Amino acid sequence: MTAYDQLFRHGFRHVDPERAHHLGAAAIRAIGLAHPGVRTDPALRTRALGRELPTPFGIAAGFDKDATMIAGLGALGFGHVEVGTITARPQPGNDRPRLFRLVDDRALINRMGFNNQGAAVAAERIAVAREARSRPVIGVNIGKSRVVDADDTAAVERDYLHSARLLAPVADYLAVNVSSPNTPGLRGLQETRVLEPLLAAIRAEAGDVPVLVKIAPDLDDEQVEGIAALAERLALAGVIATNTTIRRDGLVSDADAVARAGAGGLSGPPVAARSLAVLRLLRATLPEAIDVISVGGVETAAQVRERLDAGAALVQGYTGFIYRGPGWAREINAGLLAT
């Protein structure tokens, strides 16, 4: 048992999850100031989205919502940091409590609701982070502002385009989030007739910056194939698979604890099988030139290697950080070198 395991099992797990995240974020920012730069073995270098990355393993959106931890996460060994989800307008997100641990499943349930300080603030922070000589690749995940009616397609497009206009110039890639379960109406944007004009407009606004779309694990195979066809038609740079799930089957946690957590997206090992299946389906459907970033339930180097072997260009994690601690990315990188 590592020191972090002992700390988590005997103390940290009893701290409110969102408060624990904020405490951890402060420490990560301090690490970024003290030890700037990404230090990984050159053998891990990989190429994706037209860029060279120091390792194929990165941190998924949701961890660094306001682009305050980029340097620190790079120093911890993540080759890319996908910040956000960022919305055009600042918003507080859903009422607390809104983040819950399911320790027996090594999982999380969240209904954060895109709490962030808005695109303008994030753009300034990312511009500063880009100036570092050795930094992780910076992806920027954008979503719909809650106040915008999801049924008003023109307003939704204007909302996303405002974010893209501010953030594409400072992003290494732009991820369009239409798959979080925590913003009313958002997942309906995955319908092809709605999604195609939205992605086409964002891609035009982004210029040469790679644009990807992030999809839910709860789509059926036909819907996944439809989005793959759309990504090919629009010449998107890639697809991110997958977001959190609204399903609760297969959990070993106490049913009352799951019920108390309530609605929200489930992440961690329970979503791993479907995430891997969606990756394989996308890779069988998409042309080689379109990258797939795989995220969902990976916690070990062997699982990251499995995703890479299944055709992922990059792999992301999030929930594993909560259960493995700040040394997690370095453990993954060391394990990848050994496989």
PyMOL commands that set and color helices and strands:
alter all, ss='L'
color gray80, all
select helices_A, chain A and resi 3-10+12-14+17-34+42-44+70-75+103-105+119-130+153-170+186-190+192-206+221-233+255-261+269-285+301-309+319-324+328-338
alter helices_A, ss='H'
color red, helices_A
select strands_A, chain A and resi 46-48+51-53+57-59+80-86+99-102+107-110+137-142+173-177+211-215+238-241+265-267+291-295+314-317
alter strands_A, ss='S'
color yellow, strands_A
deselect
rebuild
show_as cartoon
